[in-house]
Amino acid sequence: MKSGNEKILGGLGCLFVILSAIPGIGWILGIAGFTLVILAFNEISKKTNNPAIFQDILISLILAMAGLLLGILFVVPSFISIIFGHGSGFIGLLLGFGIMYALAILSYSKFRKALKIIANLTGVSLFETAGTMFFIGAITLIIFIGNIILYVAWILLTIAFFSIPDEYKTHESSS
């Protein structure tokens, strides 16, 4: 299968995600970057005739969003309760952060699975390495080094996208 848009979409998308740390316009770059990366995964999934790739990416995204929303639902009221001294919000804080942490690990586990499939189909092992780094980053978020590892994983994923060969396997020819 010939590569095309997925190389550019994924590579630029990852670069935008990396640049999302820029104050002011970073959030716009982050949203645009995530959108481009999702489109790139969709392209790869279609071109390789392997719907499992895009399904895993969507499940990963849903788990991450659910973790964020559920975490906020527990953390914000608990934090307000602690600030105004209306009881113990400590349990809610622990529960909220625990939910976010658990769903982040599950989310990056699915992301890792999709990247491993892509690595096998494209022959670019850096996809699998990036997936492993994302997973390790999620696990180590609790000790705060995870953010650095996740940042490095995005850099590796950028390089992986730009390293996609001109031709790669489809799902049927890789079996």
Backbone bond lengths (Angstrom), bond angles and torsions (degrees), N, CA, C in turn:
res aa  C-N    CA-C-N  psi(-1)  N-CA   C-N-CA  omega(-1)  CA-C   N-CA-C  phi
1 M - - - 1.446 - - 1.528 108.55 -
2 K 1.326 117.27 133.29 1.463 121.78 179.57 1.526 109.97 -78.92
3 S 1.339 114.46 139.22 1.458 118.52 175.50 1.514 108.97 -81.74
4 G 1.315 115.94 160.18 1.458 120.26 -178.83 1.511 110.26 -157.48
5 N 1.321 114.38 -112.98 1.466 121.02 -175.97 1.521 114.12 -61.96
6 E 1.326 117.29 -31.33 1.472 119.48 -174.55 1.522 112.04 -60.38
7 K 1.310 116.46 -31.93 1.466 121.38 179.44 1.534 110.25 -64.94
8 I 1.319 116.12 -49.28 1.465 122.28 -178.99 1.525 110.86 -71.15
9 L 1.339 116.55 -48.07 1.471 120.43 -179.43 1.528 110.99 -58.00
10 G 1.326 116.13 -49.01 1.459 120.39 -178.11 1.509 112.85 -67.20
11 G 1.322 116.68 -45.31 1.457 120.42 -178.47 1.519 112.57 -63.93
12 L 1.336 116.14 -49.05 1.467 119.31 178.48 1.524 111.54 -66.69
13 G 1.329 116.33 -38.70 1.464 119.98 178.01 1.516 111.67 -59.01
14 C 1.325 116.37 -45.43 1.466 119.97 178.49 1.524 111.20 -64.05
15 L 1.333 116.53 -40.16 1.476 119.70 176.87 1.526 110.80 -60.33
16 F 1.331 116.78 -42.12 1.461 120.06 178.34 1.527 111.30 -63.63
17 V 1.327 116.72 -39.57 1.468 119.73 177.77 1.532 109.79 -62.75
18 I 1.323 116.66 -42.79 1.463 120.69 178.07 1.528 110.18 -60.98
19 L 1.332 116.85 -40.56 1.465 121.61 -178.70 1.527 112.84 -77.53
20 S 1.318 117.90 -3.17 1.469 120.62 179.97 1.533 112.00 -66.11
21 A 1.320 117.24 -8.80 1.458 120.87 176.80 1.529 112.26 -77.51
22 I 1.335 117.01 -8.95 1.465 120.96 179.25 1.529 109.08 -69.69
23 P 1.327 116.69 126.10 1.476 119.33 179.16 1.535 111.43 -61.80
24 G 1.296 115.97 145.06 1.463 121.27 176.95 1.508 113.40 90.47
25 I 1.325 116.93 -73.17 1.471 120.25 -176.64 1.523 112.90 -95.27
26 G 1.319 117.11 -2.71 1.457 120.72 -176.03 1.510 114.29 -56.87
27 W 1.323 116.93 -40.93 1.466 119.68 -177.68 1.525 111.00 -64.44
28 I 1.343 117.59 -34.90 1.464 120.99 177.87 1.533 109.48 -67.16
29 L 1.333 115.82 -44.92 1.465 119.83 177.86 1.523 110.90 -61.80
30 G 1.336 117.28 -39.44 1.461 121.34 179.56 1.515 112.41 -61.86
31 I 1.334 116.37 -46.73 1.468 120.40 179.74 1.529 110.06 -64.52
32 A 1.337 116.47 -45.77 1.466 120.25 178.87 1.524 110.30 -62.05
33 G 1.325 116.48 -41.45 1.459 120.86 -179.54 1.511 112.92 -63.08
34 F 1.341 116.74 -48.42 1.460 120.11 178.86 1.527 110.70 -60.14
35 T 1.327 116.51 -40.23 1.466 120.49 179.17 1.529 110.89 -61.75
36 L 1.329 116.64 -46.27 1.468 120.17 179.85 1.527 111.85 -63.92
37 V 1.325 116.57 -39.70 1.470 120.12 179.64 1.526 110.24 -65.15
38 I 1.323 117.41 -41.83 1.462 120.67 178.26 1.531 110.30 -62.98
39 L 1.336 116.81 -41.55 1.468 120.24 176.80 1.528 111.08 -62.47
40 A 1.329 117.13 -38.55 1.470 120.70 178.44 1.525 110.87 -63.87
41 F 1.333 116.64 -43.48 1.467 119.55 178.05 1.526 110.79 -63.41
42 N 1.323 117.13 -37.35 1.455 120.93 177.33 1.532 110.45 -63.38
43 E 1.338 116.79 -43.66 1.470 121.19 177.67 1.532 111.14 -59.20
44 I 1.323 116.39 -46.86 1.469 120.48 -179.51 1.521 110.04 -62.78
45 S 1.327 116.21 -42.79 1.459 121.15 -179.93 1.528 110.89 -60.30
46 K 1.329 116.30 -43.74 1.472 120.26 179.58 1.522 111.40 -69.17
47 K 1.332 117.01 -46.50 1.466 120.41 -176.21 1.521 112.73 -65.75
48 T 1.313 116.92 -31.33 1.462 119.96 -179.76 1.523 111.54 -92.14
49 N 1.332 116.38 -1.93 1.458 121.57 -178.00 1.533 110.59 56.26
50 N 1.327 115.17 41.78 1.460 121.46 -178.86 1.529 109.20 -128.62
51 P 1.336 117.22 88.10 1.465 120.29 -177.29 1.531 113.27 -65.19
52 A 1.326 118.04 -17.78 1.469 120.73 -179.79 1.531 111.40 -60.67
53 I 1.330 116.92 -31.55 1.467 120.15 -179.95 1.521 110.03 -61.11
54 F 1.318 116.44 -55.45 1.464 119.77 -176.48 1.523 111.14 -69.07
55 Q 1.323 117.84 -34.68 1.462 120.66 177.20 1.528 110.83 -61.58
56 D 1.329 116.85 -44.97 1.470 119.88 178.18 1.522 111.68 -63.53
57 I 1.339 116.88 -37.71 1.460 120.85 178.49 1.528 109.79 -65.03
58 L 1.328 116.97 -44.50 1.469 119.82 179.24 1.520 112.01 -64.48
59 I 1.325 117.11 -42.06 1.469 120.26 177.47 1.518 109.74 -62.43
60 S 1.325 116.94 -41.69 1.462 121.37 177.27 1.524 110.94 -58.87
61 L 1.322 116.34 -44.95 1.462 121.51 -179.74 1.530 111.13 -64.89
62 I 1.319 116.85 -43.37 1.467 121.12 179.57 1.529 110.73 -63.47
63 L 1.329 116.68 -43.50 1.471 120.03 178.15 1.530 111.48 -62.19
64 A 1.327 116.61 -41.25 1.472 120.24 -180.00 1.526 110.64 -65.06
65 M 1.335 116.89 -44.21 1.466 120.23 179.83 1.526 111.37 -66.90
66 A 1.322 117.05 -39.85 1.462 120.69 177.75 1.523 110.45 -63.13
67 G 1.322 116.84 -42.16 1.461 120.80 177.84 1.511 111.57 -61.31
68 L 1.307 116.02 -43.27 1.462 120.32 179.65 1.524 110.85 -64.62
69 L 1.333 117.50 -48.16 1.465 120.76 -178.66 1.527 112.13 -65.21
70 L 1.334 117.08 -46.37 1.460 119.77 179.39 1.531 111.24 -65.11
71 G 1.320 115.60 -39.76 1.457 119.39 177.40 1.514 111.65 -60.11
72 I 1.332 116.00 -44.89 1.470 120.33 179.25 1.524 110.76 -63.22
73 L 1.344 116.84 -39.93 1.463 120.36 179.82 1.531 112.56 -60.95
74 F 1.321 116.89 -30.75 1.460 120.16 178.53 1.530 112.22 -91.54
75 V 1.323 116.83 -41.71 1.460 121.41 -172.00 1.527 112.20 -71.25
76 V 1.316 118.27 -47.40 1.469 120.71 -174.94 1.528 111.93 -61.33
77 P 1.339 119.65 -52.62 1.473 117.95 178.95 1.539 112.35 -62.14
78 S 1.313 116.63 -37.02 1.462 119.60 179.81 1.521 110.98 -66.11
79 F 1.319 116.59 -41.06 1.459 121.50 179.15 1.529 110.19 -64.55
80 I 1.328 116.84 -43.02 1.472 120.87 177.49 1.517 110.15 -62.82
81 S 1.318 116.76 -40.83 1.464 121.38 178.40 1.526 111.25 -61.28
82 I 1.307 116.99 -40.76 1.468 121.28 179.16 1.526 110.09 -67.59
83 I 1.326 117.61 -44.41 1.468 121.37 -177.96 1.525 111.39 -61.47
84 F 1.334 116.98 -44.25 1.455 120.46 -176.73 1.524 113.31 -91.15
85 G 1.318 117.47 2.40 1.457 122.00 175.16 1.512 114.74 64.69
86 H 1.322 116.75 33.43 1.470 121.10 179.69 1.522 111.75 -94.82
87 G 1.268 117.86 41.53 1.459 120.39 179.97 1.513 111.06 113.16
88 S 1.292 113.53 -176.21 1.454 119.31 -176.23 1.527 110.66 -90.54
89 G 1.298 115.35 112.62 1.451 119.89 176.48 1.513 111.58 -100.07
90 F 1.331 115.95 4.88 1.457 120.79 -176.07 1.526 112.20 -62.10
91 I 1.330 116.47 -40.42 1.471 121.10 179.79 1.526 109.74 -63.37
92 G 1.320 116.81 -42.62 1.457 120.84 178.64 1.522 111.92 -63.54
93 L 1.331 116.11 -38.54 1.465 119.81 176.50 1.522 110.87 -62.06
94 L 1.322 115.94 -47.82 1.466 119.78 179.39 1.525 111.22 -61.38
95 L 1.305 115.68 -43.37 1.458 120.67 -179.96 1.531 110.73 -63.79
96 G 1.328 116.75 -45.99 1.464 120.73 179.78 1.513 112.67 -61.60
97 F 1.340 116.10 -47.94 1.459 118.83 179.30 1.528 111.25 -68.12
98 G 1.321 117.04 -33.58 1.469 120.66 176.75 1.521 111.94 -63.74
99 I 1.331 116.34 -42.28 1.468 121.02 178.22 1.526 109.90 -64.05
100 M 1.322 116.84 -46.08 1.476 119.94 179.63 1.525 110.79 -61.53
101 Y 1.313 116.46 -41.82 1.466 121.50 -178.86 1.533 110.98 -64.55
102 A 1.329 116.14 -48.35 1.470 120.56 -178.39 1.532 111.36 -63.04
103 L 1.328 116.87 -43.58 1.454 119.20 -179.22 1.530 111.82 -72.40
104 A 1.330 117.92 -28.05 1.471 120.07 174.79 1.529 109.89 -65.55
105 I 1.320 116.39 -42.09 1.470 119.68 178.78 1.532 110.43 -64.24
106 L 1.329 116.86 -44.51 1.468 120.00 178.07 1.528 110.95 -63.39
107 S 1.320 116.81 -40.95 1.460 121.60 179.60 1.527 111.15 -61.48
108 Y 1.324 116.63 -49.37 1.468 119.54 -178.84 1.529 112.01 -70.73
109 S 1.321 116.97 -21.96 1.458 120.00 174.75 1.533 109.82 -66.19
110 K 1.329 116.92 -44.12 1.469 121.13 177.58 1.528 110.67 -67.24
111 F 1.333 116.46 -39.13 1.458 121.90 178.44 1.526 109.72 -61.09
112 R 1.326 115.17 -43.57 1.465 121.49 178.91 1.531 110.90 -61.21
113 K 1.321 116.08 -41.64 1.459 121.21 -179.99 1.534 110.63 -61.03
114 A 1.330 117.04 -44.62 1.467 121.09 179.00 1.529 110.77 -64.31
115 L 1.325 116.83 -41.05 1.464 120.14 -179.59 1.530 111.46 -66.81
116 K 1.321 116.80 -32.37 1.466 119.90 177.39 1.530 110.39 -66.62
117 I 1.321 116.77 -40.38 1.465 120.64 177.62 1.529 109.84 -62.80
118 I 1.331 116.04 -44.32 1.462 120.36 179.98 1.524 110.51 -63.02
119 A 1.315 117.05 -40.27 1.473 120.69 178.31 1.526 110.52 -59.97
120 N 1.322 116.58 -42.78 1.469 120.30 179.67 1.524 112.39 -66.32
121 L 1.325 117.02 -37.17 1.465 120.33 -177.92 1.527 113.10 -78.54
122 T 1.333 116.91 -35.67 1.469 119.89 -176.94 1.523 112.76 -92.34
123 G 1.323 116.79 -19.62 1.458 120.09 -175.42 1.519 112.71 79.50
124 V 1.326 117.48 8.15 1.465 122.35 179.00 1.528 107.46 -97.91
125 S 1.340 116.32 97.10 1.469 120.76 -175.68 1.520 112.78 -66.26
126 L 1.321 116.69 -15.08 1.463 120.33 179.33 1.532 111.63 -64.49
127 F 1.327 117.58 -24.93 1.468 120.09 174.08 1.530 110.20 -61.89
128 E 1.326 115.75 -45.97 1.466 119.70 179.57 1.530 110.99 -65.92
129 T 1.326 116.50 -40.34 1.467 120.67 178.04 1.523 110.27 -61.66
130 A 1.343 116.69 -44.41 1.464 120.27 178.04 1.526 110.45 -61.74
131 G 1.335 116.92 -41.41 1.465 120.50 178.13 1.514 112.40 -60.17
132 T 1.326 115.64 -42.13 1.466 119.81 177.48 1.525 110.94 -64.79
133 M 1.337 116.15 -40.61 1.471 120.07 178.60 1.534 110.99 -64.46
134 F 1.338 117.14 -39.78 1.469 119.58 176.85 1.524 110.40 -60.80
135 F 1.327 116.42 -43.90 1.461 120.78 -178.55 1.534 110.78 -65.28
136 I 1.328 116.86 -45.60 1.467 120.63 177.91 1.525 109.72 -62.81
137 G 1.333 116.50 -40.41 1.461 120.37 177.77 1.518 111.73 -59.82
138 A 1.328 117.02 -41.91 1.467 120.71 178.97 1.523 110.71 -63.41
139 I 1.320 116.51 -43.47 1.466 120.12 -179.40 1.536 111.02 -64.78
140 T 1.324 116.63 -38.24 1.471 120.16 -176.31 1.530 113.26 -89.44
141 L 1.324 117.58 5.62 1.464 119.36 175.19 1.521 111.45 -57.34
142 I 1.308 116.20 -32.30 1.460 121.11 -177.06 1.536 112.55 -65.37
143 I 1.327 116.23 -24.55 1.467 118.90 177.42 1.532 110.75 -107.63
144 F 1.317 116.33 17.69 1.464 125.42 171.56 1.527 115.60 68.86
145 I 1.315 119.74 -10.51 1.461 120.10 175.31 1.529 110.09 -77.67
146 G 1.325 116.02 -15.51 1.450 121.46 -178.39 1.515 113.65 -58.10
147 N 1.339 117.74 -36.35 1.461 120.37 179.29 1.522 111.61 -61.44
148 I 1.310 117.02 -39.33 1.466 121.22 178.50 1.526 109.58 -66.49
149 I 1.325 116.42 -43.78 1.463 121.09 179.48 1.530 110.32 -63.33
150 L 1.334 117.17 -41.27 1.465 120.42 178.44 1.530 110.80 -64.14
151 Y 1.303 117.07 -38.08 1.470 121.09 177.89 1.529 110.30 -63.06
152 V 1.331 116.32 -44.36 1.468 120.94 177.16 1.534 110.12 -63.12
153 A 1.319 117.06 -38.13 1.466 120.94 178.85 1.532 110.91 -61.75
154 W 1.331 117.06 -39.73 1.468 119.85 177.23 1.523 111.02 -63.97
155 I 1.329 117.09 -37.58 1.468 120.68 177.08 1.532 109.78 -64.00
156 L 1.338 116.66 -45.16 1.466 120.30 178.28 1.528 111.70 -62.10
157 L 1.326 115.93 -39.43 1.464 119.73 179.66 1.531 110.66 -66.40
158 T 1.320 116.83 -35.96 1.471 120.67 175.99 1.526 110.07 -60.01
159 I 1.318 116.01 -48.99 1.467 121.26 179.86 1.528 110.29 -62.40
160 A 1.335 116.23 -39.92 1.472 120.60 179.72 1.529 110.84 -61.07
161 F 1.328 116.94 -45.97 1.466 119.18 179.91 1.520 111.33 -60.94
162 F 1.334 116.76 -44.19 1.459 119.25 -179.18 1.534 111.98 -72.32
163 S 1.335 117.33 -11.92 1.471 121.78 178.92 1.521 113.34 -94.43
164 I 1.319 117.70 0.11 1.467 120.06 179.40 1.531 108.73 -58.35
165 P 1.330 117.10 128.46 1.475 119.37 -179.72 1.529 111.17 -68.97
166 D 1.319 115.51 165.49 1.466 120.36 -179.69 1.525 111.65 -63.47
167 E 1.336 116.77 -29.67 1.458 120.86 176.87 1.519 109.50 -133.98
168 Y 1.333 115.52 142.06 1.460 120.52 177.18 1.516 109.92 -147.21
169 K 1.330 116.20 172.87 1.461 122.86 -172.30 1.523 112.07 -72.20
170 T 1.334 114.51 155.46 1.450 120.27 166.78 1.525 106.01 -97.44
171 H 1.302 115.35 170.74 1.473 121.26 -178.63 1.529 111.40 -58.38
172 E 1.341 117.12 -42.16 1.465 120.52 -178.18 1.528 111.97 -66.82
173 S 1.346 117.00 -41.13 1.473 118.92 -175.80 1.512 112.72 -77.83
174 S 1.339 117.51 -10.44 1.471 119.39 179.84 1.514 111.84 -91.04
175 S 1.324 117.84 -8.36 1.476 120.87 -177.21 1.490 112.01 -78.91
